[in-house]
């Protein structure tokens, strides 16, 4: 249960990509590599907004994007729907909306996306706090929780995130739930070792 690197999360996103492919849901959900958006080594805020926008551009109309974000010492999940200009935010510690640089980066990425599509767009991007998400247990487990949130989103045919997690609720993950994610990750990584 050590702190996870972005590479570990990317490997799990690769596993989830194959789950989506089997379910014929690739047009619904896309993934963004946190190596292009995080605080450390990913460029200035403008470059990070452009990188996010480029991910949206490569996607399908109406597709949502799962964007793991590391503020420097803590993983959070941002779920962006650039077509609808709605962002769902999942901070498993604070369970409230983010402010500051990350919010500006995501807002600007959607504005850039709209400009590329020659759309006017809304005055402000609509942010929704997912305060009902299961809360993190332990101080170094945020990466595992983020992976589990992504898993829940991928496995849910109904993509109404606000209906599922917007209000405070008694949702929780047990260590057994987290171990399922860890086992899936390990089994997927072992496929590459055998090749």
Secondary structure, DSSP 8 states (H G I E B T S, - for coil): -----HHHHHHHHHHHHHHHHHTT-TTTEEEE-GGGTSSSSS--HHHHHHHHHHHHHHS-TT-EEEEEEE-SS-EEEEEEETTTTEEEEE-TTT-S---SHHHHHHHHHHHHHHHHTT----SS-EEEE-TTS----SSS-HHHHHHHHHHHHHH-SS--HHHHHSS-------HHHHHHHHHHHHHHHHHHHH-
